[in-house]
Amino acid sequence: MLASLNGQILEAEEALVPANDVGLLRGDGVFEVIRVYNGVPFALEEHFERMERSATKLMITFDRAAIEADTAALLEAAPGHDGCLRLVSTGAGTRLGFIEALPPIPPSITLTTLPYSSTILLDGIKSLSYAANMLATRIAVDRGASEALLVTESGTVLEGPRQSFVASLDGERLVTPPLSDRVLDSITRRVLLGTGLVEEESISVDQIPQIKEAFLASTLREVHPVSAIDDHQIEAPGPLSAAVDKVLRATIAEAVGQPA
């Protein structure tokens, strides 16, 4: 696996970060994960923009021009790569990039609801401080599910620890929680909303038994059907999910210049 460390291309195991880097010690930094299709990254500009916004909100130095140059060199060093690209910029100014394989993704996924409260200071920021997100997944697995579905203490459904949540309550419309519910401004979520097949609407925990179909959406998972939420069994994939998956794949294929 190849990596870039402050612009130097090397093997990933050789990309060593100083032990006192605040990105390691305190999770002080920002990151993005970009899907790469046969050497072509999808929505790369949008990822750069969100990374820069996150760094600005964290009030840390971010050298976008250097990150862009690092990324171009890393992709050039791995022609035809089909997988993902991870970019990191720490509060200490360390720039990291990794070419990675896609993780295994099962055909469908089960969720368990988990109360969650985020700090308002991190709203809209994709930071390295992901300990709570990782713990949420471990708790879900410990309960026998595949992933967590984060909900507020007042009962508002939010998202997965690293994914947007989309559901149909009536079998006719797909909805996803609005940004005003304090969910991440996911790039995949933006693309789905842009198709016109998904709308913004708050979802209550009390409505989960009404859900006809649902999926998690993310850069790596794309559309990942949900087969159960707690004890509620769901058709996976449902017809609406299959339709939006087809449109999303066609949108990505067109953007990266590949056949749908």
N, C-alpha and C positions, 0 to 999 in steps of 0.2 A: 504494500500500500504506500502510495506516495504522499508526501506532505510538503507544505511550504512554511518555513519559519523565517519571518521578517524578510521575505523575498527570496530566500535560498531554497531551492528544490532538493529534497533529500528523502531517504526512506523514513517512514513514519516513526520507527523506533529510534531514529537518530534526532528527531525533533524534540529537543530537551528544553524545557522552560525552567528558569531559575526558581529555586524552592521558595524564594521570598516574593514571587510575583503575586500581587493582590488578586489576580484572577483565580489563582489556586488557593490562596489562603482565605479569601473572603467572598469568592464568587463575584468579584467586581469586574464586570465586563459584559460584552454583548456577543451574540452569535446568530448565525443563520444556517439553515440546512436547505440546500437546493437540489432538486431532482435533475439528474443529467440523463438525457436520452441519446445514446450513440454519439456521445461527445458534445451534445448541444444542451446547455442548461435552460430550464424553463423559468420564465419570469425573473431572470437574473437582475434586471434593473430594479424591479419592485423589491427584491430582497436587499439590494444595496441601499435603497431608499429607507426601508424600515430599519436596517442596521444603523444607518446614520441618525435617524430619528431617535432610536433607543439610546445611542451614545450621547446625543445632545440632551435628552431628558435626564440621563445619569450624570451629566456634567463631566464626562471624561473625554480625553483627546481621542479623535477618530480621524485617521488619515485615509479618506476614501480613495484618493487617487492611488495610493500605495496598495490598498486592498484590491482595487480593480486590476492593477498590474500583476499582483501576486496571483490572482484568480486566473487571469489570461495565461500566465506562464504555467500554472499547474495543469490547466486543461490541455494546453499544448503538449505537455509532457506525458499526458495519458490519452492519446487520440482514440476515439471510439468508445470511451468509457461509458458504461451504462450502469448507473447506480446513483450515488449522491455525492454532493460536495458540501463539506462543513467548513464554515468560516468563523473565526473567533478573533475578537480584538479586546484585550484586557485593559483595565484601568492603568496598568503600568506601561501601556503602549506596545505590548507584544502582539504580533500579528501571526495567526496560525491558519492554515488551510489544510484540509485532508480530503483525499479521494477515498471514498468508502463504497463497499458493496451494499446492496439493499438488504435490510434484515428480513428474516422469514416473516411472511404475513399470511395467516390462515384465511380461508374463504370467508369466515364470519367471526364475530367477536361477541362475548358476553360482558355486560357491564353491571356494576353495583354502585348504587348512589352513595355518595360520601360527602358529609358537610365540609364546607371549605369557605374560608374568609381570607381574601387577599388584601395586602396593604395598598391603599390608594396611591402611595408614592410610586408604586411600580406599574400603575395603569398604563397600558400601551407600550410597555418596555419588554423586549425579549432579552432578558439578562441571563447571565450564567448562574444566577441564584435559583436553581431548580430543585433544591433539596425537598421542598414540600411536594412538588409534582412527582418526584421519584418515589417518595414515601407513599403517596396516594396510590400509585400503581402497585407497590408491594402489599399494601393493605388489601387492595382488591384481589390480588392473587391469593393472599392468605385466606380470604373469604371464599375462594373457589371460583372467582370470576377472572376474566382476562384483563379487564381494565376498569378504572373508576369513572364514574360520571359525577362531576363536581356539582354540588348544589349549595345554595346559601342556607343559613339557619332559618330564614323565613320561608324556604321552600321553593325558591326560583332555580330552575335548571340552568346551568352555565355551559360547561364544555367538558371534554376529557382533559387529562393532565397535559397533553401535548397535541390535542386535536379539537376541531370544531365539532359540534353536535347538530345534526339535522334530523328532523322527524316529521312524520305525517300523522296528525291526530284524527283525520277524517277519511284517509285513503284517496284524497283528491288534491291536496296541497302539501308541499314540503316547506317547513319553516325552520329557522335557526334563530337562537337568541340574538337580540340587537346588541350593538356595542354599548348602548346605555346600561345594559345589565352587567357591564364590566367584564366582557370576554375579550380574548385576544383578537386583534384585527388580522386574522389569518389571511394569507395571500390566496390559498385555495378557496377559502370562504368567499373572498371577493370575486373570484372567477365564477363560483357557483351562483352568486347573486347576479352576476352579469349575464348569465344564461337566461335569466327570467324564469327559471324553473324552481327557484328557491326564494322565499320571502323572509323578511325579518318579523319575528313575533315572539314575545316572551312565552315561556313554557313553565308550567307549575309542576311540582312533584306530584300533586294530586291528579294531574292529567296523564301520568305515565301509563296507567291501566288502559287508557284510550288509544295509545299509540298503535298504529297499524303497521308502520315500518319505520326504520331509523338507520342512520349510518354515521360513522365518524369520518371526518374529512381532514386530510393533511397533505403536506407535500409528498411524503413517502407512501402513505396509505391510499392517496387519491380518494376513492369512495369505498369505505370498508363497512359492509353490512353488519348490523347489530341483530343478533338472534335472541337476546334476552336482556332485560333490565330488572335486576333483582329477581322476583318470581314471575315476572310478566314475560311470556314467550312471544316472539315476534317472527313473522315471515322474513327470511333473509336469503337473497335479496328480495325486496318487494318490487312491484312493477315500476313505481315512481323512481325508486333508487336505481334500478337498472337503466331507466331512460336517462336520468341525469348523468350516470356513469358513462354512458355512450357519448353523450354530448361533451362531457368534460374531456374524455379521451380524444375526441375529434378536435376539440379546441387546442389541446396540448400538441397533438400531431401537427396541426397547421402551424402553430407557433414555432416548432422546432424543425419544420420542413421535412416531416416524415409522413408516410401514408397512414391513414387512420386505421 
